Amino acid sequence: MDRAGLQQLLETAFPNAEIEVRSEDGVHFAARIVDSGFAGQGRVSRHQAVYAALGARIGGEIHALSLQTLTPEEGGANA
């Protein structure tokens, strides 16, 4: 899995979101997802939605993933 591949998976799962993915080494990733669909959800629920979208890739192709999941109001975006 590379940064672009992870970006594409997240964009498919969260089509209206603003998504930024970073990786230093191709197995450790950081993702910032700003999506209006996160409104009314706590941090755990938001992260569970991301993990569900990525499925078995977590812990396999994606060794580690740091998440920042925000609503547009929290992230200052227009997602």
N, C-alpha and C positions, 0 to 999 in steps of 0.2 A: 504494500500500500504506500502510495506517495501522497504528498500534500494535495495535489490536484485531484487525485482519486477520492480522497476523503472529502474535499470541497464539493465534488460532484454528488457524492452520496448524500451529503447534508442538504445540498440545494434541491435534490429530488424529494427528500423527506420534508423539507421546510421551504416550499417554493416561493413564498412571499417574504422570506426572511433576508436580512442583511447578514452575510456570513463571512468571517475571516478565519482562515486556518493557517497556522504556523507550525513548522517542524524544523528542528535542528539536525536530526539524524535519520528521519524516515520511519521511526518506530515510536517516538515520543512526540505527541502533538498537543497543541493548544488551539481551542476553537472559541470564537466569540460569535454568538448567535443572537441576533436581535429580531424578535418575532412577536407580533401582536397576539398570536395564539398562546403565548405564555401568560397573558393577563389572568389574574385570579389564581394562578398556580404558585405553589411554593417552590423553593430551589430543588428539593428532592424530586418532585413531580416533573419539573422541567428537565432535569438530568435523566430521569427514567425515560422520558420521551425520546431523548437523543440516543440513549443506549439501546432502546427498542428498535430505533431506525437502523442502527449499525449492527445489531444482532451479534452473531458469533465472531465478528471481526474484532470485537473488544476482547483483549487478552490474547489474541492471536496475531493477526496482521497489524493491529493497533495495540501496541504493548501498553501504552499509557496515554490518557487523554485528559487534559485539564480543560474544564468548561467554564465559560462565562455565558450565562443564559439570561437575557434581559428582554423586557418589553420595550417598545419604541420610546416610551416616556422615560424609562430608566436609562436607556442607552443613547438618548438624544438623536435617534434615527427616525426615518420615515418608512419603516418596514410594515 
